[in-house]
Amino acid sequence: MTRRERLREELVAEIKNAARTRLNEAGAAELSLRGIARDVGMSPASLYTYFDGLDDVITALIVDSFDDQAAAIRVAAAGARSVQTRLRRATVAYRDWAHEHPEEFRLLYESPIAGYQAPEDGPTVDAAIRVMTPFMELLHEAWTTGEIEAPPPGPPIDTKATAPRVEGGIDADWLRVGIETWAQFHGFVSLELNGHFPPGTALDDVYDHLIDNITTRLGFTD
């Protein structure tokens, strides 16, 4: 890497960090090229040397946040022999990451920025699937090792968009069970983060019980 390339990479990282800080401290509504430029000490016009516009900055921020969440899930799930234990750790890490990065979680899953449209079939799609890949891999491992039985055939589901992005590909039943599983714990986390549960609910206990129900439904017996 040349010195020019290294400096450019450092400035791109600085711009993205400034955008992330602004998002976490003030919310998505405060993301603007002018504000980000001011935070890094350059003119708004100078940002166009590194990004095509605010949407390009937001896209890069989304990709980085998805990757950070995916990494946290993989780290949490590593080490245990039992797939069930690793799956539990992964679902806990999903919720923990949301608690630690609430504004980034909302950016990823609730599209709070008016007018922003992620590039169709672009890098945010790949990044989002990287978050779900650890869960899909755990389900596949549990089925192939016999820790749980493979699911019976269910409603048809199109895998063309997802299968090429998961190593080894996936079939319709695998994807369907993965989506059903994700919907359960993601729905809980999203409702919790936005304060939609009754006051006084023991959310840690409820989430733990939800994970028990998920693993039971999947067929784990321990």
N, CA, C and O of each residue as an XYZ file, in Angstrom:
888
protein
N       0.836     -1.184      0.000
C       0.000      0.000      0.000
C       0.883      1.250      0.000
O       1.794      1.375      0.818
N       0.605      2.167     -0.920
C       1.386      3.393     -0.969
C       0.964      4.330      0.161
O      -0.061      4.128      0.812
N       1.777      5.351      0.373
C       1.455      6.316      1.421
C       0.123      7.003      1.109
O      -0.685      7.221      2.012
N      -0.112      7.345     -0.156
C      -1.370      7.984     -0.549
C      -2.551      7.060     -0.265
O      -3.578      7.498      0.256
N      -2.403      5.795     -0.606
C      -3.480      4.837     -0.362
C      -3.728      4.658      1.131
O      -4.874      4.550      1.568
N      -2.647      4.626      1.913
C      -2.795      4.469      3.354
C      -3.506      5.681      3.972
O      -4.365      5.526      4.840
N      -3.141      6.882      3.519
C      -3.786      8.091      4.035
C      -5.263      8.126      3.654
O      -6.105      8.531      4.455
N      -5.572      7.704      2.441
C      -6.969      7.671      2.009
C      -7.768      6.693      2.872
O      -8.878      7.002      3.307
N      -7.202      5.525      3.114
C      -7.872      4.527      3.948
C      -8.116      5.070      5.347
O      -9.182      4.852      5.921
N      -7.142      5.770      5.895
C      -7.278      6.342      7.230
C      -8.370      7.409      7.266
O      -9.124      7.489      8.235
N      -8.461      8.232      6.213
C      -9.492      9.271      6.174
C     -10.883      8.663      6.006
O     -11.847      9.132      6.611
N     -10.983      7.629      5.190
C     -12.271      6.945      5.041
C     -12.724      6.386      6.385
O     -13.892      6.514      6.752
N     -11.805      5.768      7.116
C     -12.141      5.226      8.437
C     -12.541      6.344      9.396
O     -13.463      6.177     10.194
N     -11.857      7.476      9.325
C     -12.174      8.604     10.205
C     -13.562      9.156      9.902
O     -14.315      9.498     10.814
N     -13.893      9.241      8.628
C     -15.222      9.732      8.247
C     -16.305      8.784      8.743
O     -17.318      9.224      9.286
N     -16.096      7.498      8.560
C     -17.093      6.519      9.025
C     -17.210      6.539     10.543
O     -18.314      6.419     11.073
N     -16.106      6.687     11.246
C     -16.157      6.752     12.716
C     -16.908      7.987     13.174
O     -17.657      7.936     14.150
N     -16.711      9.109     12.468
C     -17.430     10.335     12.821
C     -18.928     10.145     12.601
O     -19.741     10.582     13.415
N     -19.288      9.492     11.499
C     -20.708      9.234     11.231
C     -21.302      8.316     12.294
O     -22.421      8.542     12.755
N     -20.563      7.287     12.682
C     -21.052      6.360     13.703
C     -21.213      7.072     15.055
O     -22.203      6.858     15.755
N     -20.256      7.903     15.414
C     -20.347      8.652     16.673
C     -21.558      9.566     16.664
O     -22.287      9.639     17.654
N     -21.782     10.261     15.564
C     -22.930     11.157     15.446
C     -24.230     10.359     15.543
O     -25.181     10.791     16.194
N     -24.266      9.196     14.893
C     -25.456      8.347     14.957
C     -25.735      7.912     16.381
O     -26.866      8.024     16.853
N     -24.709      7.411     17.081
C     -24.902      6.877     18.431
C     -25.212      7.953     19.450
O     -25.915      7.694     20.426
N     -24.702      9.155     19.242
C     -24.907     10.220     20.220
C     -26.169     11.032     19.973
O     -26.770     11.544     20.917
N     -26.579     11.158     18.702
C     -27.691     12.053     18.401
C     -28.806     11.397     17.595
O     -29.865     11.997     17.412
N     -28.589     10.179     17.112
C     -29.619      9.506     16.343
C     -29.467      9.711     14.849
O     -28.716     10.574     14.395
N     -30.195      8.902     14.092
C     -30.065      8.909     12.639
C     -30.453     10.240     12.025
O     -29.933     10.608     10.972
N     -31.362     10.970     12.667
C     -31.814     12.250     12.108
C     -30.693     13.272     12.012
O     -30.783     14.221     11.233
N     -29.641     13.086     12.794
C     -28.536     14.039     12.801
C     -27.402     13.664     11.852
O     -26.355     14.312     11.858
N     -27.594     12.636     11.044
C     -26.580     12.289     10.059
C     -26.701     13.224      8.862
O     -27.718     13.220      8.170
N     -25.681     14.013      8.621
C     -25.651     14.921      7.476
C     -24.212     15.071      7.021
O     -23.284     14.952      7.821
N     -24.028     15.333      5.735
C     -22.674     15.540      5.238
C     -22.015     16.730      5.907
O     -20.830     16.691      6.238
N     -22.784     17.783      6.104
C     -22.219     18.981      6.723
C     -21.739     18.683      8.147
O     -20.645     19.090      8.538
N     -22.562     17.974      8.912
C     -22.183     17.661     10.285
C     -20.993     16.726     10.349
O     -20.088     16.926     11.160
N     -20.982     15.704      9.500
C     -19.862     14.758      9.488
C     -18.579     15.468      9.076
O     -17.523     15.252      9.670
N     -18.676     16.320      8.050
C     -17.498     17.065      7.594
C     -16.953     17.943      8.707
O     -15.740     18.018      8.906
N     -17.836     18.603      9.427
C     -17.397     19.453     10.534
C     -16.688     18.625     11.604
O     -15.695     19.067     12.182
N     -17.199     17.431     11.863
C     -16.612     16.584     12.905
C     -15.202     16.108     12.547
O     -14.381     15.875     13.434
N     -14.924     15.964     11.253
C     -13.585     15.511     10.847
C     -12.702     16.664     10.385
O     -11.551     16.455     10.000
N     -13.243     17.889     10.423
C     -12.430     19.057     10.099
C     -12.177     19.268      8.623
O     -11.090     19.695      8.233
N     -13.167     18.973      7.797
C     -13.026     19.235      6.365
C     -14.318     19.829      5.835
O     -15.330     19.842      6.536
N     -14.292     20.316      4.612
C     -15.483     20.899      4.006
C     -16.388     19.786      3.482
O     -15.899     18.705      3.155
N     -17.721     20.032      3.394
C     -18.610     19.012      2.823
C     -18.191     18.597      1.418
O     -18.312     17.429      1.049
N     -17.695     19.557      0.631
C     -17.271     19.224     -0.732
C     -16.111     18.236     -0.724
O     -15.994     17.393     -1.613
N     -15.251     18.350      0.294
C     -14.085     17.457      0.358
C     -14.496     16.008      0.603
O     -13.778     15.089      0.210
N     -15.652     15.792      1.253
C     -16.097     14.425      1.512
C     -16.354     13.663      0.221
O     -16.247     12.437      0.181
N     -16.695     14.402     -0.844
C     -16.990     13.729     -2.104
C     -15.741     13.118     -2.733
O     -15.836     12.358     -3.697
N     -14.575     13.450     -2.188
C     -13.351     12.784     -2.626
C     -13.336     11.327     -2.176
O     -12.683     10.479     -2.785
N     -14.078     11.052     -1.084
C     -14.028      9.728     -0.468
C     -15.353      8.976     -0.562
O     -15.367      7.745     -0.549
N     -16.463      9.703     -0.656
C     -17.781      9.086     -0.758
C     -18.603      9.828     -1.801
O     -18.391     11.017     -2.040
N     -19.543      9.119     -2.420
C     -20.367      9.734     -3.456
C     -21.445     10.643     -2.897
O     -22.058     11.409     -3.641
N     -21.680     10.566     -1.608
C     -22.698     11.380     -0.967
C     -23.087     10.775      0.361
O     -22.484      9.798      0.806
N     -24.102     11.357      1.002
C     -24.510     10.869      2.316
C     -24.994      9.426      2.247
O     -24.690      8.629      3.134
N     -25.743      9.083      1.203
C     -26.218      7.698      1.089
C     -25.053      6.714      1.046
O     -25.151      5.614      1.590
N     -23.966      7.097      0.412
C     -22.791      6.226      0.331
C     -22.162      6.056      1.712
O     -21.714      4.962      2.057
N     -22.123      7.129      2.505
C     -21.610      7.044      3.880
C     -22.490      6.117      4.708
O     -21.994      5.272      5.453
N     -23.813      6.287      4.567
C     -24.749      5.465      5.334
C     -24.608      3.995      4.953
O     -24.634      3.123      5.820
N     -24.460      3.721      3.667
C     -24.279      2.340      3.219
C     -23.032      1.725      3.850
O     -23.068      0.595      4.338
N     -21.931      2.474      3.838
C     -20.689      1.976      4.445
C     -20.871      1.750      5.940
O     -20.346      0.785      6.496
N     -21.614      2.642      6.590
C     -21.871      2.510      8.027
C     -22.705      1.263      8.315
O     -22.445      0.549      9.284
N     -23.695      1.004      7.484
C     -24.539     -0.179      7.654
C     -23.719     -1.453      7.495
O     -23.842     -2.381      8.294
N     -22.890     -1.493      6.470
C     -22.061     -2.681      6.242
C     -21.137     -2.929      7.433
O     -21.018     -4.059      7.907
N     -20.485     -1.869      7.915
C     -19.580     -2.027      9.059
C     -20.327     -2.497     10.298
O     -19.813     -3.319     11.056
N     -21.538     -1.983     10.512
C     -22.306     -2.363     11.699
C     -22.771     -3.811     11.606
O     -22.701     -4.546     12.591
N     -23.240     -4.222     10.447
C     -23.592     -5.630     10.261
C     -22.386     -6.530     10.534
O     -22.501     -7.551     11.212
N     -21.232     -6.137      9.997
C     -20.030     -6.956     10.183
C     -19.614     -7.008     11.651
O     -19.151     -8.042     12.132
N     -19.779     -5.897     12.356
C     -19.437     -5.882     13.776
C     -20.380     -6.787     14.562
O     -19.948     -7.507     15.462
N     -21.669     -6.751     14.223
C     -22.630     -7.619     14.889
C     -22.337     -9.089     14.582
O     -22.389     -9.935     15.474
N     -22.030     -9.386     13.328
C     -21.721    -10.766     12.945
C     -20.489    -11.273     13.681
O     -20.454    -12.423     14.120
N     -19.478    -10.418     13.816
C     -18.258    -10.820     14.519
C     -18.545    -11.100     15.985
O     -18.017    -12.062     16.545
N     -19.379    -10.268     16.618
C     -19.729    -10.473     18.026
C     -20.455    -11.800     18.214
O     -20.231    -12.498     19.203
N     -21.319    -12.145     17.275
C     -22.053    -13.411     17.352
C     -21.099    -14.596     17.220
O     -21.194    -15.561     17.977
N     -20.188    -14.522     16.264
C     -19.241    -15.623     16.060
C     -18.322    -15.813     17.267
O     -18.053    -16.943     17.674
N     -17.847    -14.715     17.831
C     -16.977    -14.819     19.002
C     -17.724    -15.464     20.164
O     -17.184    -16.334     20.847
N     -18.968    -15.036     20.389
C     -19.746    -15.571     21.505
C     -20.047    -17.055     21.328
O     -20.098    -17.802     22.306
N     -20.246    -17.484     20.076
C     -20.649    -18.861     19.830
C     -19.477    -19.834     19.774
O     -19.682    -21.048     19.747
N     -18.269    -19.323     19.757
C     -17.098    -20.192     19.602
C     -16.787    -20.925     20.909
O     -17.064    -20.430     22.002
N     -16.204    -22.118     20.763
C     -15.628    -22.789     21.928
C     -16.422    -23.935     22.493
O     -15.834    -24.947     22.873
N     -17.727    -23.824     22.568
C     -18.528    -24.896     23.172
C     -18.675    -26.065     22.201
O     -18.759    -25.867     20.989
N     -18.705    -27.266     22.734
C     -18.854    -28.457     21.888
C     -20.292    -28.619     21.414
O     -20.530    -28.993     20.266
N     -21.245    -28.341     22.285
C     -22.645    -28.547     21.957
C     -23.150    -27.446     21.031
O     -22.922    -26.262     21.282
N     -23.833    -27.837     19.965
C     -24.446    -26.852     19.078
C     -25.507    -26.060     19.828
O     -25.651    -24.856     19.620
N     -26.241    -26.726     20.689
C     -27.284    -26.040     21.449
C     -26.683    -24.914     22.290
O     -27.240    -23.818     22.347
N     -25.559    -25.179     22.936
C     -24.913    -24.149     23.746
C     -24.441    -23.001     22.879
O     -24.601    -21.837     23.246
N     -23.858    -23.319     21.730
C     -23.383    -22.264     20.840
C     -24.548    -21.444     20.282
O     -24.438    -20.228     20.126
N     -25.660    -22.115     19.983
C     -26.828    -21.393     19.490
C     -27.370    -20.452     20.560
O     -27.748    -19.318     20.266
N     -27.404    -20.925     21.794
C     -27.858    -20.065     22.889
C     -26.939    -18.850     23.038
O     -27.405    -17.719     23.172
N     -25.639    -19.099     23.013
C     -24.689    -17.982     23.138
C     -24.848    -16.993     21.988
O     -24.733    -15.784     22.187
N     -25.111    -17.500     20.792
C     -25.279    -16.627     19.632
C     -26.504    -15.736     19.773
O     -26.450    -14.550     19.448
N     -27.612    -16.301     20.258
C     -28.822    -15.498     20.423
C     -28.666    -14.479     21.541
O     -29.214    -13.380     21.455
N     -27.929    -14.826     22.588
C     -27.646    -13.863     23.659
C     -26.769    -12.736     23.118
O     -26.993    -11.567     23.432
N     -25.773    -13.086     22.308
C     -24.890    -12.069     21.733
C     -25.659    -11.125     20.815
O     -25.358     -9.933     20.763
N     -26.638    -11.639     20.100
C     -27.475    -10.808     19.229
C     -28.159     -9.716     20.053
O     -28.158     -8.545     19.673
N     -28.738    -10.113     21.175
C     -29.418     -9.150     22.039
C     -28.422     -8.214     22.714
O     -28.668     -7.011     22.801
N     -27.303     -8.749     23.191
C     -26.305     -7.904     23.849
C     -25.791     -6.824     22.905
O     -25.621     -5.674     23.308
N     -25.546     -7.193     21.651
C     -25.053     -6.211     20.683
C     -26.072     -5.094     20.489
O     -25.706     -3.923     20.389
N     -27.339     -5.455     20.435
C     -28.386     -4.444     20.282
C     -28.416     -3.491     21.469
O     -28.607     -2.287     21.297
N     -28.228     -4.025     22.675
C     -28.198     -3.172     23.869
C     -27.000     -2.229     23.843
O     -27.098     -1.079     24.273
N     -25.875     -2.719     23.340
C     -24.659     -1.918     23.319
C     -24.635     -0.917     22.170
O     -23.926      0.087     22.240
N     -25.409     -1.182     21.105
C     -25.415     -0.324     19.920
C     -26.856     -0.058     19.476
O     -27.219     -0.412     18.354
N     -27.678      0.551     20.321
C     -29.103      0.680     19.981
C     -29.380      1.473     18.714
O     -30.247      1.098     17.925
N     -28.648      2.571     18.508
C     -28.909      3.368     17.310
C     -28.442      2.641     16.055
O     -29.076      2.753     15.005
N     -27.352      1.907     16.148
C     -26.912      1.128     14.995
C     -27.902      0.003     14.700
O     -28.174     -0.293     13.536
N     -28.440     -0.622     15.742
C     -29.439     -1.668     15.551
C     -30.650     -1.106     14.824
O     -31.170     -1.739     13.906
N     -31.107      0.078     15.225
C     -32.255      0.702     14.565
C     -31.919      1.043     13.114
O     -32.754      0.882     12.224
N     -30.704      1.509     12.883
C     -30.293      1.811     11.512
C     -30.337      0.558     10.645
O     -30.775      0.614      9.495
N     -29.891     -0.562     11.185
C     -29.838     -1.799     10.413
C     -31.216     -2.369     10.130
O     -31.472     -2.853      9.027
N     -32.108     -2.317     11.113
C     -33.339     -3.097     11.017
C     -34.620     -2.273     10.948
O     -35.696     -2.830     10.730
N     -34.524     -0.962     11.128
C     -35.750     -0.175     11.142
C     -35.759      0.946     10.112
O     -36.754      1.662      9.998
N     -34.675      1.117      9.357
C     -34.587      2.114      8.278
C     -35.095      3.487      8.721
O     -36.067      3.988      8.156
N     -34.450      4.113      9.732
C     -34.972      5.357     10.280
C     -34.589      6.611      9.503
O     -34.953      7.710      9.922
N     -33.878      6.494      8.401
C     -33.405      7.665      7.680
C     -34.297      7.907      6.468
O     -34.294      7.126      5.516
N     -35.063      9.001      6.513
C     -35.984      9.325      5.432
C     -35.211      9.539      4.130
O     -34.215     10.261      4.086
N     -35.701      8.889      3.077
C     -35.106      9.092      1.760
C     -33.951      8.170      1.438
O     -33.565      8.054      0.275
N     -33.388      7.508      2.443
C     -32.261      6.615      2.151
C     -32.771      5.299      1.584
O     -33.739      4.731      2.090
N     -32.125      4.824      0.547
C     -32.446      3.536     -0.047
C     -31.160      2.772     -0.270
O     -30.294      3.214     -1.025
N     -31.027      1.633      0.379
C     -29.825      0.824      0.199
C     -29.733      0.349     -1.247
O     -30.761      0.094     -1.874
N     -28.518      0.224     -1.790
C     -28.365     -0.248     -3.167
C     -28.988     -1.625     -3.334
O     -28.747     -2.526     -2.530
N     -29.785     -1.783     -4.374
C     -30.460     -3.063     -4.615
C     -29.433     -4.157     -4.868
O     -28.553     -4.012     -5.716
N     -29.550     -5.240     -4.134
C     -28.646     -6.380     -4.264
C     -27.185     -5.960     -4.060
O     -26.270     -6.527     -4.657
N     -26.994     -4.953     -3.201
C     -25.658     -4.404     -2.990
C     -24.987     -4.928     -1.734
O     -25.358     -5.986     -1.227
N     -23.993     -4.194     -1.224
C     -23.183     -4.696     -0.112
C     -23.945     -4.854      1.193
O     -23.552     -5.659      2.037
N     -25.035     -4.097      1.378
C     -25.779     -4.249      2.624
C     -26.500     -5.598      2.673
O     -26.707     -6.151      3.753
N     -26.882     -6.125      1.515
C     -27.535     -7.442      1.474
C     -26.556     -8.517      1.916
O     -26.872     -9.356      2.760
N     -25.362     -8.480      1.333
C     -24.339     -9.449      1.725
C     -24.022     -9.345      3.212
O     -23.874    -10.357      3.895
N     -23.917     -8.107      3.710
C     -23.563     -7.900      5.117
C     -24.661     -8.415      6.037
O     -24.366     -9.019      7.069
N     -25.917     -8.187      5.681
C     -27.032     -8.671      6.503
C     -27.023    -10.195      6.577
O     -27.271    -10.769      7.637
N     -26.740    -10.841      5.467
C     -26.703    -12.308      5.454
C     -25.536    -12.819      6.292
O     -25.615    -13.904      6.868
N     -24.449    -12.043      6.366
C     -23.316    -12.469      7.211
C     -23.704    -12.523      8.682
O     -23.112    -13.288      9.443
N     -24.680    -11.732      9.095
C     -25.172    -11.808     10.479
C     -25.916    -13.109     10.708
O     -25.791    -13.718     11.770
N     -26.696    -13.544      9.711
C     -27.507    -14.741      9.875
C     -26.736    -16.022      9.598
O     -27.155    -17.100     10.018
N     -25.606    -15.915      8.891
C     -24.858    -17.116      8.521
C     -24.441    -17.971      9.717
O     -24.550    -19.194      9.629
N     -23.964    -17.393     10.845
C     -23.612    -18.259     11.980
C     -24.785    -19.108     12.467
O     -24.595    -20.268     12.834
N     -25.986    -18.547     12.475
C     -27.155    -19.306     12.910
C     -27.479    -20.421     11.900
O     -27.815    -21.542     12.283
N     -27.371    -20.089     10.605
C     -27.631    -21.099      9.589
C     -26.616    -22.237      9.673
O     -26.970    -23.406      9.518
N     -25.358    -21.890      9.920
C     -24.311    -22.912     10.038
C     -24.537    -23.812     11.252
O     -24.306    -25.019     11.186
N     -24.987    -23.222     12.357
C     -25.246    -24.008     13.559
C     -26.401    -24.987     13.323
O     -26.334    -26.145     13.735
N     -27.451    -24.517     12.664
C     -28.561    -25.418     12.363
C     -28.096    -26.563     11.467
O     -28.454    -27.720     11.691
N     -27.304    -26.237     10.463
C     -26.825    -27.269      9.551
C     -25.958    -28.295     10.286
O     -26.069    -29.499     10.053
N     -25.100    -27.805     11.170
C     -24.240    -28.714     11.933
C     -25.078    -29.630     12.816
O     -24.806    -30.827     12.916
N     -26.102    -29.062     13.458
C     -26.954    -29.874     14.334
C     -27.671    -30.956     13.546
O     -27.831    -32.074     14.035
N     -28.104    -30.638     12.331
C     -28.795    -31.628     11.511
C     -27.838    -32.708     11.011
O     -28.152    -33.897     11.065
N     -26.674    -32.289     10.525
C     -25.753    -33.263      9.922
C     -25.098    -34.162     10.958
O     -24.717    -35.288     10.635
N     -24.955    -33.693     12.204
C     -24.365    -34.528     13.254
C     -25.414    -35.327     14.009
O     -25.072    -36.152     14.856
N     -26.684    -35.095     13.713
C     -27.745    -35.827     14.380
C     -28.140    -35.270     15.731
O     -28.902    -35.906     16.459
N     -27.632    -34.073     16.090
C     -28.032    -33.484     17.379
C     -29.518    -33.144     17.369
O     -30.186    -33.213     18.400
N     -30.026    -32.779     16.205
C     -31.473    -32.631     16.017
C     -31.829    -33.241     14.668
O     -30.970    -33.401     13.801
N     -33.101    -33.579     14.502
C     -33.554    -34.134     13.233
C     -33.788    -33.008     12.237
O     -34.203    -31.908     12.603
N     -33.514    -33.306     10.969
C     -33.787    -32.334      9.915
C     -35.283    -32.051      9.861
O     -36.084    -32.943     10.141
N     -35.673    -30.843      9.512
C     -37.101    -30.494      9.527
C     -37.852    -31.180      8.399
O     -37.271    -31.477      7.356
N     -39.131    -31.431      8.600
C     -39.944    -31.973      7.500
C     -40.139    -30.896      6.434
O     -39.976    -29.709      6.719
N     -40.483    -31.292      5.228
C     -40.718    -30.296      4.175
C     -41.806    -29.311      4.590
O     -42.807    -29.683      5.200
N     -41.584    -28.050      4.245
C     -42.544    -27.023      4.580
C     -42.944    -26.229      3.354
O     -42.717    -26.673      2.228
N     -43.539    -25.058      3.554
C     -43.953    -24.231      2.420
C     -42.754    -23.899      1.530
O     -41.649    -23.699      2.036
N     -42.958    -23.838      0.214
C     -41.846    -23.513     -0.682
C     -41.309    -22.120     -0.399
O     -42.070    -21.205     -0.084
N     -40.005    -21.963     -0.513
C     -39.371    -20.676     -0.283
C     -38.220    -20.530     -1.265
O     -37.465    -21.474     -1.498
N     -38.093    -19.343     -1.837
C     -37.099    -19.097     -2.867
C     -35.735    -18.871     -2.212
O     -35.588    -17.994     -1.361
N     -34.748    -19.657     -2.609
C     -33.408    -19.543     -2.020
C     -32.409    -18.859     -2.949
O     -31.230    -18.752     -2.611
N     -32.861    -18.396     -4.113
C     -31.916    -17.899     -5.117
C     -31.098    -16.714     -4.605
O     -29.915    -16.596     -4.923
N     -31.715    -15.847     -3.823
C     -30.997    -14.660     -3.354
C     -30.036    -14.989     -2.220
O     -29.001    -14.340     -2.074
N     -30.372    -15.991     -1.419
C     -29.599    -16.281     -0.208
C     -28.552    -17.358     -0.412
O     -27.424    -17.220      0.059
N     -28.905    -18.421     -1.101
C     -28.019    -19.586     -1.212
C     -26.618    -19.248     -1.713
O     -25.646    -19.757     -1.156
N     -26.471    -18.402     -2.752
C     -25.114    -18.121     -3.230
C     -24.248    -17.388     -2.213
O     -23.024    -17.363     -2.342
N     -24.878    -16.790     -1.203
C     -24.142    -16.003     -0.227
C     -23.753    -16.813      1.009
O     -23.039    -16.319      1.881
N     -24.225    -18.055      1.080
C     -23.887    -18.932      2.201
C     -23.035    -20.072      1.667
O     -23.418    -20.757      0.719
N     -21.882    -20.269      2.281
C     -20.944    -21.281      1.796
C     -21.612    -22.652      1.751
O     -22.192    -23.110      2.736
N     -21.519    -23.295      0.592
C     -22.135    -24.607      0.426
C     -23.594    -24.549      0.019
O     -24.184    -25.574     -0.322
N     -24.195    -23.338      0.050
C     -25.595    -23.208     -0.330
C     -26.547    -23.704      0.743
O     -26.117    -24.318      1.719
N     -27.825    -23.445      0.573
C     -28.851    -23.891      1.516
C     -30.087    -24.295      0.741
O     -30.349    -23.789     -0.350
N     -30.848    -25.220      1.325
C     -32.099    -25.588      0.668
C     -33.260    -24.825      1.308
O     -33.082    -24.078      2.270
N     -34.449    -25.034      0.749
C     -35.606    -24.254      1.159
C     -35.977    -24.492      2.621
O     -36.304    -23.540      3.331
N     -35.934    -25.743      3.087
C     -36.329    -26.029      4.461
C     -35.318    -25.459      5.453
O     -35.686    -24.964      6.518
N     -34.050    -25.537      5.091
C     -33.007    -24.952      5.932
C     -33.237    -23.447      6.084
O     -33.205    -22.921      7.196
N     -33.469    -22.757      4.963
C     -33.690    -21.314      5.005
C     -34.962    -20.978      5.774
O     -34.991    -20.027      6.555
N     -36.019    -21.770      5.547
C     -37.288    -21.502      6.235
C     -37.123    -21.586      7.749
O     -37.587    -20.702      8.470
N     -36.467    -22.640      8.240
C     -36.272    -22.785      9.681
C     -35.374    -21.669     10.220
O     -35.605    -21.158     11.316
N     -34.353    -21.295      9.450
C     -33.495    -20.197      9.873
C     -34.268    -18.897     10.008
O     -34.079    -18.159     10.975
N     -35.144    -18.608      9.042
C     -35.955    -17.388      9.093
C     -36.913    -17.423     10.270
O     -37.066    -16.427     10.978
N     -37.563    -18.567     10.486
C     -38.499    -18.686     11.610
C     -37.779    -18.473     12.943
O     -38.292    -17.800     13.837
N     -36.592    -19.052     13.061
C     -35.826    -18.931     14.306
C     -35.407    -17.494     14.533
O     -35.571    -16.959     15.629
N     -34.860    -16.860     13.491
C     -34.424    -15.464     13.605
C     -35.593    -14.551     13.956
O     -35.455    -13.656     14.790
N     -36.742    -14.773     13.324
C     -37.894    -13.909     13.560
C     -38.287    -13.897     15.037
O     -38.724    -12.868     15.552
N     -38.139    -15.019     15.712
C     -38.547    -15.084     17.115
C     -37.645    -14.234     18.013
O     -38.135    -13.388     18.761
N     -36.327    -14.456     17.940
C     -35.492    -13.694     18.875
C     -35.277    -12.263     18.406
O     -35.120    -11.365     19.233
N     -35.267    -12.027     17.078
C     -35.139    -10.649     16.604
C     -36.369     -9.831     16.991
O     -36.248     -8.682     17.416
N     -37.549    -10.426     16.843
C     -38.762     -9.709     17.201
C     -38.757     -9.287     18.660
O     -39.157     -8.170     18.988
N     -38.306    -10.171     19.534
C     -38.211     -9.833     20.958
C     -37.273     -8.649     21.156
O     -37.618     -7.680     21.831
N     -36.086     -8.735     20.563
C     -35.082     -7.686     20.768
C     -35.578     -6.350     20.233
O     -35.379     -5.317     20.872
N     -36.216     -6.358     19.079
C     -36.722     -5.123     18.502
C     -37.804     -4.501     19.373
O     -37.791     -3.292     19.608
N     -38.739     -5.311     19.853
C     -39.786     -4.800     20.745
C     -39.185     -4.256     22.039
O     -39.598     -3.205     22.530
N     -38.213     -4.975     22.584
C     -37.574     -4.544     23.818
C     -36.860     -3.215     23.633
O     -36.993     -2.315     24.462
N     -36.109     -3.090     22.557
C     -35.314     -1.897     22.324
C     -36.184     -0.654     22.166
O     -35.764      0.457     22.488
N     -37.389     -0.856     21.671
C     -38.287      0.275     21.452
C     -39.319      0.447     22.553
O     -40.275      1.208     22.404
N     -39.122     -0.270     23.673
C     -39.941     -0.055     24.858
C     -41.378     -0.501     24.743
O     -42.271      0.138     25.300
N     -41.621     -1.600     24.022
C     -42.992     -2.032     23.791
C     -43.474     -3.118     24.744
O     -44.607     -3.583     24.613
N     -42.656     -3.530     25.686
C     -43.107     -4.512     26.666
C     -43.684     -3.798     27.898
O     -43.297     -2.667     28.195
N     -44.606     -4.454     28.613
C     -45.195     -3.824     29.802
C     -44.124     -3.488     30.839
O     -43.165     -4.242     31.005
N     -44.278     -2.374     31.530
C     -43.315     -2.012     32.577
C     -43.206     -3.115     33.624
O     -44.200     -3.736     34.001
N     -41.990     -3.343     34.082
C     -41.773     -4.336     35.123
C     -41.570     -5.746     34.618
O     -41.351     -6.659     35.415
N     -41.639     -5.949     33.295
C     -41.420     -7.288     32.746
C     -39.966     -7.713     32.981
O     -39.037     -6.954     32.704
N     -39.784     -8.911     33.487
C     -38.428     -9.437     33.722
C     -37.864     -9.911     32.376
O     -37.906    -11.098     32.053
N     -37.341     -8.962     31.607
C     -37.001     -9.243     30.215
C     -35.873    -10.255     30.075
O     -35.879    -11.054     29.139
N     -34.901    -10.238     30.991
C     -33.824    -11.234     30.913
C     -34.394    -12.647     31.041
O     -34.021    -13.552     30.295
N     -35.299    -12.814     31.994
C     -35.897    -14.136     32.211
C     -36.778    -14.546     31.030
O     -36.770    -15.703     30.610
N     -37.533    -13.589     30.504
C     -38.417    -13.893     29.384
C     -37.597    -14.280     28.149
O     -37.947    -15.216     27.431
N     -36.510    -13.554     27.913
C     -35.672    -13.871     26.752
C     -35.025    -15.245     26.915
O     -34.947    -16.015     25.957
N     -34.567    -15.549     28.115
C     -33.974    -16.858     28.380
C     -34.996    -17.960     28.124
O     -34.663    -19.007     27.567
N     -36.232    -17.723     28.531
C     -37.288    -18.712     28.309
C     -37.611    -18.831     26.830
O     -37.910    -19.921     26.342
N     -37.551    -17.713     26.115
C     -37.775    -17.746     24.672
C     -36.732    -18.621     23.982
O     -37.066    -19.404     23.093
N     -35.470    -18.489     24.390
C     -34.418    -19.310     23.794
C     -34.663    -20.785     24.097
O     -34.453    -21.642     23.238
N     -35.115    -21.085     25.334
C     -35.465    -22.471     25.663
C     -36.537    -22.996     24.714
O     -36.443    -24.121     24.221
N     -37.552    -22.179     24.461
C     -38.633    -22.594     23.576
C     -38.135    -22.795     22.139
O     -38.564    -23.719     21.448
N     -37.232    -21.925     21.706
C     -36.687    -22.045     20.358
C     -35.921    -23.357     20.209
O     -36.119    -24.095     19.244
N     -35.047    -23.639     21.169
C     -34.230    -24.865     21.066
C     -35.107    -26.111     21.195
O     -34.832    -27.124     20.553
N     -36.141    -26.050     22.000
C     -37.069    -27.178     22.106
C     -37.799    -27.407     20.794
O     -37.931    -28.540     20.332
N     -38.270    -26.321     20.201
C     -38.991    -26.433     18.928
C     -38.086    -27.011     17.852
O     -38.543    -27.774     17.001
N     -36.805    -26.656     17.882
C     -35.869    -27.166     16.895
C     -35.551    -28.643     17.098
O     -35.103    -29.325     16.176
N     -35.789    -29.134     18.329
C     -35.570    -30.546     18.590
C     -34.407    -30.874     19.506
O     -34.084    -32.045     19.703
N     -33.769    -29.846     20.073
C     -32.689    -30.110     21.042
C     -33.325    -30.651     22.318
O     -34.422    -30.243     22.702
N     -32.624    -31.570     22.965
C     -33.198    -32.255     24.133
C     -32.473    -31.972     25.437
O     -33.020    -32.267     26.500
N     -31.253    -31.406     25.407
C     -30.508    -31.188     26.647
C     -31.090    -30.008     27.424
O     -30.593    -29.671     28.498
